[in-house]
Amino acid sequence: MTVRNPIERLPSLHLRFLYTLDEDEPDFAKAWRLQAGRARGECVPRTCRDPRFLQDAEVGRLAERVERLWEIAGPERRRFRSLALHRLLQRPPPLVARPVLRARLKREKGADSPSAP
């Protein structure tokens, strides 16, 4: 599993929802403050496909989701390298994605080769 830093993820997701017309407030900070009212059905854009999209605080709760995934995966399938993750998070986002993409490409090439198990 790859987890994106919520400080980068939430504003990016906000921009995505502006693009898809699920959000109509261009200022992320203002949209953040509108969450409580929107949870009650207030100020929800007419073009929003699902008002839950506008609950940024809920979307950003990664720890709960990671914990749930670890419960499902079981101890024998968990892999976590805190130092590696820490180093990746210190880099700018484009550099963070490169090692992940390289590893994925390497796995895919290995799966296609006749010598792969």
C-alpha positions in Angstrom: 0.0 0.0 0.0 1.2 3.5 -0.8 -0.1 6.3 1.4 0.1 9.9 0.3 0.9 12.7 2.8 -2.5 14.2 3.8 -1.1 17.7 3.8 -0.5 17.3 0.1 -3.4 15.0 -0.6 -6.3 17.1 0.7 -5.6 20.3 -1.3 -5.0 18.2 -4.4 -8.3 16.4 -3.9 -10.0 19.7 -3.4 -8.7 20.9 -6.8 -9.9 17.6 -8.3 -13.4 18.1 -6.9 -13.4 21.7 -8.3 -12.6 20.3 -11.7 -15.3 17.6 -11.5 -17.8 20.2 -10.2 -18.4 18.4 -6.9 -17.0 21.5 -5.2 -17.8 25.1 -5.9 -15.7 26.9 -3.2 -12.3 27.7 -4.8 -10.6 28.4 -1.5 -9.5 25.3 0.3 -9.5 26.9 3.8 -13.1 28.2 3.3 -14.2 24.8 2.0 -12.7 23.2 5.1 -14.7 25.6 7.3 -17.9 24.6 5.4 -17.6 20.9 6.3 -19.9 21.0 9.4 -22.7 22.7 7.5 -22.3 20.5 4.5 -22.6 17.4 6.7 -26.0 18.8 7.6 -26.8 19.3 3.9 -26.2 23.1 3.9 -24.2 24.8 1.1 -23.7 21.6 -0.9 -23.2 22.4 -4.6 -26.0 21.3 -6.8 -23.5 19.5 -9.0 -21.9 17.5 -6.2 -22.4 13.8 -6.9 -22.0 12.8 -3.2 -21.8 15.2 -0.3 -19.4 12.9 1.5 -16.8 14.0 -1.0 -16.8 17.4 0.8 -15.8 16.0 4.2 -12.1 16.6 3.9 -11.4 15.8 7.6 -12.9 12.3 7.1 -11.0 11.8 3.9 -7.7 12.7 5.6 -8.0 10.1 8.4 -5.3 7.8 7.1 -4.3 6.2 10.3 -7.7 4.6 10.8 -7.7 3.2 7.3 -4.2 1.8 7.5 -5.0 0.2 10.8 -8.1 -1.5 9.3 -6.0 -2.7 6.3 -3.4 -4.2 8.7 -6.2 -6.1 10.5 -7.4 -7.5 7.2 -4.0 -8.3 5.9 -2.8 -10.1 9.0 0.7 -10.0 10.5 2.3 -12.3 8.0 1.5 -9.9 5.1 2.4 -6.6 6.7 5.4 -4.7 5.6 6.3 -1.3 6.9 9.6 0.5 6.7 9.3 3.7 8.7 12.7 5.0 7.8 12.2 4.5 4.1 8.7 6.1 4.4 10.2 9.0 6.4 12.9 9.6 3.7 10.3 9.5 0.9 8.1 12.0 2.6 11.0 14.4 2.9 11.3 14.6 -0.9 9.2 16.6 -3.2 6.1 14.6 -4.5 7.4 13.9 -8.0 10.5 12.2 -6.5 8.3 10.2 -4.1 6.4 8.7 -6.9 9.5 7.6 -8.9 10.6 4.7 -6.7 7.1 3.4 -6.4 6.7 3.5 -10.2 10.1 1.9 -10.8 9.2 -0.9 -8.4 5.9 -1.5 -10.1 7.5 -1.5 -13.5 10.1 -4.0 -12.3 7.4 -6.3 -10.9 5.4 -6.2 -14.1 8.5 -6.9 -16.3 9.4 -9.8 -14.0 5.9 -11.2 -14.2 6.1 -11.2 -18.1 9.5 -12.8 -18.3 9.7 -16.6 -18.7 12.2 -17.0 -15.8 9.9 -15.4 -13.3 8.4 -17.7 -10.7 
